[in-house]
Structures are given as structure tokens and as C-alpha cells.
Amino acid sequence: MSKMAVVLLAIMLIVSATLSNPLMAETWTVNSTASLQQHLVSASAGDTIVLKPARYLGNFEVNTPLQLQGSAGVVIDAQGIGSALKVAASNVSVNGLQIKNWGSDLYERDAGILVLEQTANIHLTDNNMQGDGFGIRADNSRALHISRNQISGNAKLHVLDRGDGIHLNGVQQAMIELNRIEYVRDGVYIESCKGSIVANNDFSQQQYGIHYMYSEQDEAFGNHSENVNGGYAIMSSKSVYLHHNRAENASEYGVLLNITNGARIEFNVLKNIHNPHGQESLGNQGRAMFIYGALDNQIRANEFSDSDIGIAMAMGGEKNRIYENNFINNLT
């Protein structure tokens, strides 16, 4: 773990302790849709709302710094419309909920949990989520901690019609760890963000495990992408540190560097990247790594194995440093 990861984790732990021990806080217990709606309106900053096992129908919004605590048997069902839960305040913790059946309108940002703009210090942990749109979406916020969630999309939808498991846009300093994400578009999509850490997540049955766009100074380690189109896509980004990850059984590539500068790609295992319909004349074979117009990156100590092509390069690739890698049993 890098120094940046250690510092951010320490900040998240301090915030978590603050959330769990607020001064003068009340604990409220709810057991129906009406009582949950009522307490979301009447609760004070620092309060805890404990949901008893029941089915809570509709759409809910958190406008006060508080903790929302669930347990086995707690189900929030958005009934196929909109976002199940909107977080519109800072210093909010949501954990232990089963959230399902939110809307599918990606333009309206339908999500299981939608974190609204200008919020900070949001903790989303131990939730089980299944729906068509985004699992968790956050825009223009900071200091998010998303941990130990199970997020499943709709396997019946075309992969590009699904929402992302976790979608961050303009978010600063996010920690995303220990989540399991399947049947979505991209597992974690990070756009115009800075300082994110994505660690020890499992991705399967989706387009890309992690997808960076216009992002910088991000780090990803300990992740596993399997049965995906591509493991890790880094596009138009700067100074991304991708290390100690695995990608296997992908059809397009293990790692894509697309017009990206200053990345460090180290100690990753990229294995069995194979396109069963790939043709050399079409240039669509499975590539353990594909470098496309990317400059000044360091690619060191990775394993490229059992793939159609170990490394493919197009549209330049000057000033990339490629050394100490293992190439094992690739066709090319």
C-alpha cells in the first residue's frame, strides 16, 4: 500500500469514529415505510435510525448527518422507479441494507444509492444491492468510503445498457475496497476524479473491472477481474498507479493504456486474455496489455501469460519504459 493509501485510510477511520460517537445523539427504531420517511425528516444531526426487518417501499432521502443502520431482513424496494436512496447531506453512514429494484434511467442517474453534489464524508458499507441502473453513484463530492458491498446488475440487459456498479464523477479522495460487483457495465467507473484508491475488489461479468477517464493520481491494487471484456482501462488519465492486480479470462485485454501519461503498471498478473472471434487481420485479438497512443508510462514486473498477444501497441508509444516483465505461453 502506498503512502497516499495509508493516509487516506487513516482519515476514513477517524471520520468513521466520529460518526459512531456523536455527541447528544438519539437512536430511533423504525419498522414501516411511513415511520422511516417520518424519521428521515425529523432526525437531528448525529442521530441513528435503526431499520427493523421489513420491506420499505419507495424512494428515500437523507438530508441530515446521521447513520442509517439495517440488518438481515431489511429491504428497501424502489419499485422500479428513480433512486432507492439519495444522500443529500455530509457525514452520513449507510450500512447493512438490502436495496433492490431501483430505476433504469441512466440519464436521470437512477441508482441504488445516489450521493448528491457538495457532500463529504459518506460511508456506505455492508449493503447488498441489485438493480438495473447504477449501484452507487456520486458526483462532485469528496471523502467517500465504499466498502464490503455486494452489487449486482441485471444479467438480462446488454452490458452497455446497464449502470456501473460504482460510478464516481468529480469525486475527490474516494476509498473503494472489498466490494463484489457483477453483471454491471463497469465495476468501478472513475471520471474527472483525483486521489481515489480502489483496493481488493472482485469484478466479474461486465465490460471493465475498473475504468478511468480524465482522472489523475489514482491507485488500484489487490483487485481481481475475471470473465470480463477488459480488466483495467486507463483512458486520458495521468499518474495512475496500478499494481498487484489480476485479470484473467478476458476477451479484449487485461490492461488498456489509452492516451494516458505517467502511469505505473507494476506486479500485475494478466492471464488468459483471449478473443475466440479475434482475427489478426482485424486487429481484435485478446491482448494482455494494449498501449494506444500512451506516452511516458512505466510497465514493470508484470506477468503476461496464456494470451493471444502479450503486449500490442498502436498510435505511437514513445517514452514508455517496459522491463522486468514475464511473457509466458502467449501466441504472440
GITA-V175390 format. One record per residue. N is the residue number from 1. PHI is phi in whole degrees, 0 to 359 (* if undefined). D_CENTER is the distance of its C-alpha to the mean C-alpha in Angstrom with 2 decimals. Layout:
[[N & PHI & D_CENTER] [N & PHI & D_CENTER]]
//
This chain:
[[1 & * & 18.24] [2 & 285 & 19.20] [3 & 299 & 21.17] [4 & 299 & 18.45] [5 & 295 & 16.08] [6 & 297 & 19.09] [7 & 296 & 19.97] [8 & 295 & 16.64] [9 & 297 & 16.53] [10 & 298 & 20.15] [11 & 298 & 19.52] [12 & 298 & 16.93] [13 & 293 & 19.58] [14 & 296 & 22.29] [15 & 297 & 20.57] [16 & 298 & 19.94] [17 & 296 & 23.63] [18 & 296 & 24.69] [19 & 295 & 22.94] [20 & 276 & 24.53] [21 & 226 & 27.99] [22 & 288 & 28.78] [23 & 282 & 32.46] [24 & 57 & 34.46] [25 & 267 & 31.66] [26 & 247 & 32.42] [27 & 245 & 30.85] [28 & 244 & 31.14] [29 & 247 & 30.94] [30 & 234 & 30.34] [31 & 217 & 30.93] [32 & 208 & 30.94] [33 & 302 & 29.21] [34 & 297 & 32.01] [35 & 290 & 31.87] [36 & 294 & 28.12] [37 & 301 & 28.60] [38 & 297 & 31.62] [39 & 285 & 30.09] [40 & 295 & 27.06] [41 & 277 & 29.79] [42 & 266 & 32.19] [43 & 296 & 30.11] [44 & 259 & 30.57] [45 & 302 & 28.24] [46 & 90 & 27.23] [47 & 290 & 28.12] [48 & 241 & 26.41] [49 & 251 & 26.35] [50 & 259 & 26.49] [51 & 268 & 26.02] [52 & 280 & 28.48] [53 & 305 & 27.84] [54 & 185 & 28.29] [55 & 257 & 26.76] [56 & 254 & 25.88] [57 & 260 & 26.18] [58 & 115 & 25.01] [59 & 241 & 22.78] [60 & 232 & 22.52] [61 & 221 & 21.95] [62 & 259 & 21.80] [63 & 247 & 23.99] [64 & 228 & 25.03] [65 & 298 & 23.52] [66 & 200 & 23.49] [67 & 250 & 21.97] [68 & 247 & 21.29] [69 & 242 & 21.91] [70 & 244 & 22.01] [71 & 201 & 23.12] [72 & 303 & 23.90] [73 & 95 & 25.36] [74 & 269 & 23.67] [75 & 232 & 22.33] [76 & 257 & 21.29] [77 & 242 & 22.12] [78 & 280 & 21.71] [79 & 58 & 24.21] [80 & 80 & 22.45] [81 & 231 & 22.66] [82 & 63 & 20.37] [83 & 268 & 17.63] [84 & 293 & 18.31] [85 & 220 & 17.68] [86 & 255 & 17.71] [87 & 251 & 17.43] [88 & 246 & 20.00] [89 & 230 & 21.04] [90 & 276 & 20.02] [91 & 58 & 20.18] [92 & 240 & 18.82] [93 & 237 & 17.64] [94 & 233 & 16.60] [95 & 210 & 16.76] [96 & 77 & 18.28] [97 & 258 & 18.12] [98 & 259 & 18.02] [99 & 238 & 16.91] [100 & 212 & 17.91] [101 & 62 & 19.47] [102 & 278 & 18.12] [103 & 288 & 19.07] [104 & 243 & 18.15] [105 & 277 & 19.04] [106 & 289 & 16.21] [107 & 291 & 18.67] [108 & 271 & 19.14] [109 & 64 & 15.41] [110 & 303 & 16.02] [111 & 210 & 13.28] [112 & 298 & 13.45] [113 & 231 & 12.84] [114 & 251 & 13.48] [115 & 265 & 13.68] [116 & 278 & 16.60] [117 & 295 & 17.76] [118 & 62 & 19.50] [119 & 251 & 18.09] [120 & 208 & 17.27] [121 & 59 & 16.76] [122 & 254 & 14.61] [123 & 244 & 13.84] [124 & 237 & 12.03] [125 & 223 & 12.94] [126 & 57 & 14.35] [127 & 259 & 13.87] [128 & 246 & 14.37] [129 & 229 & 13.32] [130 & 214 & 14.71] [131 & 185 & 15.40] [132 & 276 & 15.74] [133 & 279 & 13.86] [134 & 292 & 10.38] [135 & 291 & 9.12] [136 & 235 & 8.11] [137 & 231 & 9.18] [138 & 221 & 10.58] [139 & 231 & 13.21] [140 & 50 & 15.50] [141 & 226 & 14.94] [142 & 210 & 14.67] [143 & 56 & 14.19] [144 & 263 & 11.26] [145 & 235 & 10.78] [146 & 241 & 8.25] [147 & 220 & 9.84] [148 & 58 & 11.35] [149 & 263 & 10.22] [150 & 252 & 11.15] [151 & 235 & 9.74] [152 & 233 & 12.14] [153 & 268 & 13.09] [154 & 258 & 16.66] [155 & 295 & 17.97] [156 & 280 & 21.02] [157 & 277 & 19.45] [158 & 300 & 19.34] [159 & 304 & 15.96] [160 & 278 & 16.17] [161 & 267 & 17.22] [162 & 274 & 14.17] [163 & 278 & 11.43] [164 & 285 & 7.78] [165 & 299 & 5.93] [166 & 230 & 3.81] [167 & 238 & 6.21] [168 & 243 & 7.68] [169 & 228 & 11.29] [170 & 69 & 13.78] [171 & 263 & 12.04] [172 & 253 & 13.79] [173 & 60 & 13.07] [174 & 256 & 9.72] [175 & 246 & 9.31] [176 & 238 & 6.28] [177 & 215 & 8.47] [178 & 62 & 10.17] [179 & 263 & 8.04] [180 & 241 & 9.44] [181 & 229 & 8.13] [182 & 214 & 11.01] [183 & 54 & 13.03] [184 & 240 & 10.61] [185 & 284 & 10.91] [186 & 247 & 7.91] [187 & 299 & 5.26] [188 & 233 & 2.78] [189 & 249 & 5.89] [190 & 234 & 7.59] [191 & 235 & 11.20] [192 & 53 & 14.14] [193 & 250 & 12.43] [194 & 213 & 14.14] [195 & 75 & 13.81] [196 & 279 & 10.15] [197 & 232 & 9.80] [198 & 239 & 7.23] [199 & 224 & 9.67] [200 & 60 & 11.02] [201 & 256 & 8.42] [202 & 246 & 10.04] [203 & 235 & 9.37] [204 & 204 & 12.39] [205 & 55 & 14.22] [206 & 199 & 12.23] [207 & 290 & 12.78] [208 & 235 & 10.54] [209 & 295 & 8.21] [210 & 234 & 6.91] [211 & 228 & 8.79] [212 & 260 & 10.37] [213 & 223 & 13.10] [214 & 52 & 15.75] [215 & 245 & 13.91] [216 & 207 & 15.78] [217 & 56 & 16.15] [218 & 255 & 12.66] [219 & 221 & 12.44] [220 & 220 & 10.69] [221 & 208 & 12.80] [222 & 72 & 13.50] [223 & 269 & 10.86] [224 & 229 & 12.48] [225 & 248 & 12.18] [226 & 217 & 15.16] [227 & 56 & 16.85] [228 & 232 & 14.75] [229 & 289 & 16.25] [230 & 217 & 14.77] [231 & 286 & 12.91] [232 & 221 & 11.78] [233 & 248 & 12.88] [234 & 242 & 13.95] [235 & 237 & 15.91] [236 & 49 & 18.25] [237 & 236 & 16.71] [238 & 227 & 18.57] [239 & 56 & 18.63] [240 & 270 & 15.37] [241 & 251 & 15.99] [242 & 249 & 14.63] [243 & 213 & 16.53] [244 & 56 & 17.20] [245 & 252 & 14.63] [246 & 235 & 15.87] [247 & 222 & 15.78] [248 & 211 & 18.50] [249 & 57 & 20.01] [250 & 255 & 18.43] [251 & 261 & 20.68] [252 & 251 & 20.12] [253 & 197 & 19.01] [254 & 277 & 17.30] [255 & 229 & 16.56] [256 & 248 & 17.35] [257 & 249 & 18.71] [258 & 243 & 19.63] [259 & 49 & 21.75] [260 & 238 & 19.98] [261 & 235 & 22.02] [262 & 70 & 22.14] [263 & 279 & 19.34] [264 & 242 & 19.99] [265 & 245 & 19.11] [266 & 221 & 20.64] [267 & 60 & 21.16] [268 & 263 & 18.78] [269 & 249 & 20.09] [270 & 239 & 19.87] [271 & 226 & 22.00] [272 & 57 & 23.48] [273 & 265 & 22.09] [274 & 218 & 24.59] [275 & 257 & 25.20] [276 & 296 & 28.00] [277 & 251 & 29.11] [278 & 288 & 28.86] [279 & 226 & 32.02] [280 & 300 & 33.08] [281 & 293 & 34.86] [282 & 265 & 31.73] [283 & 65 & 29.56] [284 & 241 & 26.78] [285 & 287 & 26.94] [286 & 290 & 24.06] [287 & 237 & 23.34] [288 & 302 & 21.86] [289 & 220 & 21.33] [290 & 236 & 22.09] [291 & 255 & 23.20] [292 & 235 & 23.85] [293 & 60 & 25.54] [294 & 258 & 23.69] [295 & 237 & 25.96] [296 & 60 & 26.43] [297 & 247 & 23.66] [298 & 248 & 24.24] [299 & 236 & 23.62] [300 & 222 & 25.07] [301 & 60 & 25.50] [302 & 261 & 23.19] [303 & 252 & 24.29] [304 & 247 & 24.62] [305 & 219 & 26.19] [306 & 53 & 27.45] [307 & 241 & 26.14] [308 & 299 & 28.04] [309 & 225 & 27.76] [310 & 291 & 26.72] [311 & 231 & 26.10] [312 & 245 & 26.83] [313 & 223 & 27.44] [314 & 211 & 28.33] [315 & 56 & 29.17] [316 & 92 & 30.11] [317 & 145 & 28.38] [318 & 291 & 30.76] [319 & 66 & 30.37] [320 & 277 & 27.66] [321 & 254 & 28.61] [322 & 238 & 28.14] [323 & 202 & 29.74] [324 & 61 & 29.90] [325 & 268 & 27.76] [326 & 253 & 28.81] [327 & 249 & 29.44] [328 & 231 & 30.28] [329 & 59 & 31.68] [330 & 273 & 30.14] [331 & 293 & 32.34] [332 & 235 & 32.26]]
//
